[in-house]
Amino acid sequence: MKKIFKILFVFIFIYFICGFTYKNNLPKTLYHIYLSGKSIGLIESKETLERYIDKKQQEIKDKYGVSKVYIPEELNIEKETTFSDEILSVKEAYELINEKAPFTIDGYVITINPIKTDEKNNSSNEEVQKIYVLKKKIFIDSANNLVKSFIPEIEYNSYKNSRGELIKGNGNTISTTVNNIYIKNKITIKKDRISVNKTIYQNTTDLSKYLLFGTLEEQNKYKIQNETTLEEVAFNNKVSLEELLIANPTLSSNSLLSNDLELTIGILKPKFSVVEETEVVFKEETNYQSETKVDSSKSVGYSETTQQGQKGEDRVTQRLQKVNGETANVVTTDRQVIKEPVKEIITNGPASSSTGNWSGSGYGDVVFTSGFWGWPATCSSVSSPFGWRWGTLHDGTDIAGCGYGSNIFAAQAGTVVKVSSKFDNGNYIIIDHHNGFFTLYAHLAGFNCNEGQEVTKGQVIGFMGATGFATGVHLHYAIWNGYPYYGGYALNAMSYY
């Protein structure tokens, strides 16, 4: 009997021991935590960890005004069947995560794609931009503020309220029609969880500032001293008048200046491109041509203006495309003569044996001014003036609207010292006028002169184009004191007309 009990005891002992061992070696369903691909450990419940994180991060909730905080975006929690007994408590897992990665909240990711510079190869020199906001409306309102910064209020309201409405002009402008306003970049808005270590915009004021200036840093301040005009203030601070007015929205171009008036000086770096397309009808003065005649009955050295030149007037219709307030392209679609110009005729006596004589006829549609410098193009629309813009000096005057291939003229007699091409100016010509001044003509479609050639005022030297860094067909015309870019300095050509 004792033997039977012994056997039974041994059997029961073996049963319990083996059963317990078997039970503890059964596979378990746990959750494996990975941070940036590296193992953190195992936990029993994913939901318990998520609730614990949400409970512990009240500071984040208070800062952003949200009701829930989530796991980091670099964290992956995967269900796993394992025999391991090494299980982290929720607190241990939280502490490991908290010291290594930021948590996330609900928000919106704004993706601003760069503008394609090469449509064929789908390439661009810019990078994709990401902006993070708590609410979609914050970005929409801020983007709208940026648009309104570059579009005159009357034009913005005209387009918003009644697309295609005619705006009556003043001065030489007869009317303006806003055909389109749009953002050139492709922008996507996606709801997502955002890491709290990123800049998350919570209000329109901050985001509007960032979209306009590219930074949240405080802009420079400047107190008016002895300047007489806003143009002078802008130039002295290396910004354009438009940039100055945008940075100081309470000002207008005709605001009165007083000493100690403090202005914001900020270089604009908009995060996307606002395009405005308009049709403008205006009156344009047309300069007269000049012709020299020789009267052999007069004495040598005799010179008299026998017919005064008179300017004419045209009614011009142009389509303009502006990008962030800067004229990018001008196309003249119609030109009607209102008043024909009257040619200036200068009668000279016979030339002496030591001097030659030139007749101004035979130079096509050359346009002269009454001053020393001749106008270099067949139209007079200035699309971008001399001055600072986007933190860089625009060292010339852009003339547009004449049409691709229209004549470009030498502004004064001189020697052609450069006929070349480079990435920014495209095809360009430099003329030495032998008085310390040089003129530069850039973005040409082609040339009509050679290096070393002597040219006269009004002679056709090239043809208007859009080569180099040009957003549309135009002439970049510049007057330099000294050789351009090498020891010389650019002058405002318009101050000579």
PABAKE-925139 format. One record per residue (C-alpha): y, z, x. Coordinates in pm, whole numbers, padded with zeros to 5 digits, always signed. Layout:
<gulos>
YZX/...
</gulos>
This chain:
<gulos>
+00000+00000+00000/+00229+00090+00286/+00150-00241+00440/+00249-00421+00121/+00580-00234+00108/+00650-00320+00469/+00590-00686+00407/+00805-00676+00093/+01087-00497+00280/+01082-00750+00561/+01081-01033+00311/+01381-00889+00121/+01568-00822+00447/+01510-01179+00569/+01611-01316+00228/+01945-01133+00219/+02030-01204+00581/+01946-01572+00559/+02111-01609+00221/+02432-01449+00343/+02435-01669+00651/+02367-01977+00444/+02642-01889+00200/+02897-01842+00478/+02805-02171+00637/+02872-02374+00325/+03161-02632+00365/+03501-02529+00216/+03778-02736+00061/+04101-02648+00245/+04433-02816+00328/+04515-02936+00679/+04882-02927+00782/+05014-03194+01022/+05367-03195+01160/+05474-03529+01313/+05106-03612+01351/+05015-03285+01528/+04787-03024+01368/+04949-02695+01258/+04641-02542+01096/+04454-02492+00772/+04569-02326+00448/+04391-02252+00124/+04650-02389-00120/+04911-02662-00087/+05089-02554-00405/+05116-02194-00287/+05282-02305+00039/+05528-02530-00148/+05622-02245-00384/+05667-02008-00089/+05899-02254+00091/+06105-02303-00224/+06135-01924-00271/+06235-01852+00090/+06507-02122+00118/+06771-01980-00114/+07036-02048+00153/+06975-02422+00129/+06990-02403-00252/+07326-02227-00236/+07471-02466+00023/+07386-02785-00165/+07380-02655-00521/+07020-02765-00579/+06743-02590-00769/+06449-02679-00546/+06365-02713-00174/+06069-02918-00049/+05853-02947+00262/+05989-03140+00567/+05960-03518+00561/+05758-03503+00888/+05499-03274+00726/+05173-03403+00584/+04928-03180+00394/+04585-03336+00353/+04285-03203+00162/+03992-03148+00395/+03631-03030+00368/+03551-02806+00664/+03324-02525+00794/+03616-02360+00979/+03702-01998+00907/+04039-02014+01088/+04277-02014+00792/+04651-01951+00813/+04820-01729+00562/+05105-01885+00364/+05355-01673+00559/+05210-01778+00896/+05219-02146+00797/+05577-02115+00670/+05701-01953+00992/+05539-02222+01207/+05699-02497+00997/+06038-02328+00964/+06093-02313+01340/+05994-02674+01403/+06123-02896+01120/+06401-02906+00856/+06319-02882+00488/+06419-03144+00230/+06607-03168-00099/+06642-03433-00368/+06917-03689-00310/+06988-04058-00263/+06954-04278+00044/+07212-04557+00067/+07107-04843+00292/+07383-05078+00406/+07238-05392+00561/+07439-05586+00823/+07589-05923+00745/+07380-06206+00884/+07556-06387+01168/+07278-06643+01202/+07136-06740+00863/+06870-06963+01022/+06723-06686+01236/+06811-06407+00992/+06982-06219+01276/+07284-05993+01311/+07469-05805+01586/+07501-05495+01367/+07252-05225+01274/+07124-05103+00939/+07325-04800+00825/+07191-04505+00625/+07412-04277+00417/+07284-03972+00227/+07438-03833-00091/+07342-03566-00345/+07435-03784-00642/+07450-04159-00687/+07798-04134-00845/+07941-03992-00521/+07865-04317-00339/+07969-04544-00625/+08309-04374-00657/+08359-04369-00279/+08267-04735-00244/+08511-04817-00521/+08783-04627-00332/+08713-04836-00020/+08739-05156-00222/+09074-05045-00365/+09200-04963-00014/+09183-05332+00076/+09274-05496-00255/+09634-05475-00384/+09642-05269-00702/+09780-05547-00921/+09506-05785-00802/+09231-05524-00837/+09335-05440-01193/+09371-05807-01283/+09015-05881-01171/+08867-05564-01323/+09035-05604-01661/+09042-05981-01700/+08876-06197-01439/+09070-06513-01371/+09398-06379-01508/+09705-06544-01356/+09940-06309-01171/+10299-06426-01158/+10448-06425-00811/+10790-06372-00663/+10984-06532-00382/+10797-06838-00258/+10473-06732-00428/+10439-06893-00770/+10110-06737-00884/+09789-06569-00769/+09451-06586-00939/+09175-06345-00830/+08849-06537-00858/+08610-06282-00710/+08587-05939-00549/+08256-05832-00397/+08086-05644-00115/+07939-05885+00138/+07669-05651+00269/+07346-05598+00080/+07340-05234-00032/+07042-05049-00182/+07041-04705-00347/+06711-04517-00358/+06628-04168-00483/+06438-03977-00215/+06392-03643-00043/+06641-03593+00240/+06615-03364+00542/+06887-03102+00541/+06959-03168+00911/+07115-03502+00807/+07477-03541+00695/+07451-03522+00318/+07774-03603+00135/+07848-03373-00156/+08188-03505-00264/+08382-03829-00294/+08669-03717-00066/+08453-03681+00245/+08247-03993+00186/+08555-04206+00109/+08703-04097+00443/+08380-04179+00628/+08344-04520+00465/+08701-04610+00566/+08734-04460+00916/+08368-04435+01022/+08408-04063+01098/+08491-03731+00936/+08699-03620+01234/+09066-03548+01169/+09285-03853+01224/+09578-03844+01465/+09918-03741+01331/+10250-03894+01432/+10604-03783+01357/+10870-04050+01304/+11119-04039+01590/+11365-04322+01636/+11175-04613+01482/+11358-04816+01223/+11067-04990+01049/+10705-04920+00961/+10610-05234+01156/+10755-05074+01468/+10573-04746+01401/+10245-04934+01353/+10280-05146+01668/+10380-04848+01882/+10066-04666+01767/+09836-04967+01813/+09752-05020+01447/+09849-05291+01201/+10098-05234+00922/+09813-05273+00671/+09609-05004+00850/+09909-04771+00853/+09966-04816+00479/+09597-04765+00399/+09589-04444+00605/+09906-04326+00425/+09859-04436+00061/+10184-04272-00054/+10383-04519+00158/+10481-04876+00078/+10604-05148+00311/+10965-05080+00208/+10948-04699+00228/+11250-04532+00383/+11185-04359+00714/+11327-04026+00819/+11287-03837+01145/+11003-03583+01153/+10817-03760+00869/+10450-03707+00962/+10212-03999+00926/+09837-04036+00968/+09738-04282+01241/+09381-04395+01194/+09195-04701+01322/+08992-04840+01035/+08619-04888+01087/+08493-04967+00736/+08119-04930+00685/+08090-05248+00479/+08288-05566+00416/+08498-05608+00101/+08563-05973+00015/+08844-06096-00209/+08866-06462-00308/+09193-06582-00457/+09376-06901-00543/+09743-06889-00450/+10014-07136-00548/+10336-07120-00347/+10638-07316-00230/+10638-07415+00136/+10922-07554+00341/+10832-07864+00538/+11011-07923+00863/+11176-08251+00939/+11084-08495+01212/+11319-08580+01492/+11385-08928+01626/+11588-09033+01927/+11768-09370+01934/+11953-09540+02215/+12290-09703+02153/+12379-09923+02454/+12741-09940+02336/+12782-09570+02411/+12853-09426+02752/+12588-09280+02980/+12527-08914+02889/+12649-08959+02531/+12441-08771+02272/+12517-08708+01907/+12320-08605+01603/+12400-08896+01377/+12182-08775+01091/+12127-08407+01020/+11769-08310+00954/+11692-08137+00628/+11380-07944+00542/+11170-08051+00248/+10963-07847+00007/+10602-07873-00112/+10406-07700-00387/+10083-07587-00219/+09761-07457-00369/+09525-07269-00139/+09198-07084-00172/+09199-06769+00038/+08912-06548+00142/+09004-06205+00275/+08757-05964+00434/+08873-05602+00442/+09231-05715+00391/+09226-05971+00673/+09245-06342+00590/+08915-06494+00702/+08943-06845+00562/+09211-07067+00407/+09150-07401+00238/+09438-07610+00102/+09317-07774-00218/+09639-07940-00334/+09982-08029-00198/+10261-08184-00404/+10594-08291-00261/+10886-08133-00446/+11155-08241-00202/+11114-08490+00083/+11243-08381+00425/+11526-08579+00586/+11463-08698+00941/+11696-08583+01218/+11832-08875+01420/+11983-08819+01763/+12174-09109+01913/+12201-09120+02290/+12386-09345+02525/+12194-09554+02780/+11998-09351+03034/+12110-09325+03394/+11887-09471+03665/+11760-09123+03756/+11656-09012+03409/+11410-09149+03160/+11446-09165+02786/+11189-09084+02520/+11173-09185+02159/+11020-08927+01932/+10859-09181+01701/+10493-09270+01717/+10357-08914+01716/+10199-08912+01373/+10278-08615+01148/+10444-08410+01422/+10658-08128+01283/+10961-08008+01476/+11178-07703+01434/+11544-07688+01519/+11478-07445+01805/+11328-07481+02150/+10967-07446+02039/+10800-07701+01814/+10555-07592+01545/+10198-07657+01668/+10031-07754+01339/+10081-07971+01031/+10111-07670+00797/+10291-07340+00821/+10060-07084+00656/+10012-06781+00882/+09675-06627+00800/+09689-06349+01059/+10000-06244+01250/+10042-06118+01605/+09976-05743+01633/+09719-05465+01643/+09420-05463+01410/+09093-05267+01420/+09205-05105+01747/+09249-05437+01929/+09563-05641+01994/+09552-05978+01819/+09746-06163+02087/+09834-06472+01888/+09928-06609+01548/+09658-06767+01329/+09772-07076+01138/+09541-07201+00862/+09525-07431+00563/+09597-07757+00746/+09238-07876+00720/+08955-07939+00964/+09047-08203+01224/+09422-08194+01150/+09654-08255+01445/+09754-07983+01689/+10078-08043+01882/+10220-07927+02212/+10489-07673+02124/+10697-07781+02423/+10674-08021+02717/+10461-07911+03009/+10145-07956+03213/+09799-07905+03065/+09639-07654+03303/+09323-07571+03108/+09096-07765+02873/+08783-07558+02828/+08558-07357+02598/+08447-06992+02582/+08259-06771+02336/+08563-06612+02170/+08837-06879+02186/+08596-07167+02135/+08756-07493+02249/+09102-07410+02385/+09398-07556+02573/+09658-07388+02794/+09989-07555+02875/+10226-07445+03155/+10588-07504+03049/+10729-07445+03400/+10967-07172+03286/+10734-06873+03309/+10591-06940+02963/+10244-07069+02875/+10107-07163+02533/+09745-07131+02425/+09574-07323+02142/+09224-07198+02044/+08928-07267+01807/+08988-07642+01833/+08748-07898+01691/+08822-08133+01980/+09067-08232+02253/+09322-08510+02292/+09438-08431+02645/+09304-08364+02993/+09370-08103+03261/+09662-08203+03481/+09815-08425+03212/+10189-08404+03143/+10262-08375+02772/+10580-08382+02568/+10693-08162+02282/+10514-08271+01966/+10240-08469+02139/+09897-08444+01975/+09679-08243+02216/+09384-08150+01994/+09246-08100+01645/+09211-07790+01428/+08862-07643+01402/+08656-07324+01385/+08483-07303+01723/+08419-06973+01902/+08468-06644+01722/+08635-06782+01410/+08567-06691+01047/+08723-07013+00917/+08916-07325+01014/+09240-07224+01184/+09450-07244+01501/+09496-06938+01719/+09838-07009+01873/+09987-06782+02140/+10290-06776+02367/+10239-06591+02695/+10478-06475+02962/+10266-06560+03265/+09920-06711+03272/+09713-06597+02969/+09483-06298+03034/+09538-06308+03412/+09860-06126+03498/+10051-06247+03192/+10122-06070+02865/+10121-06205+02511/+10439-06237+02308/+10490-06254+01934/+10525-06629+01890/+10696-06588+01552/+10994-06420+01717/+11074-06761+01873/+11095-06949+01543/
</gulos>
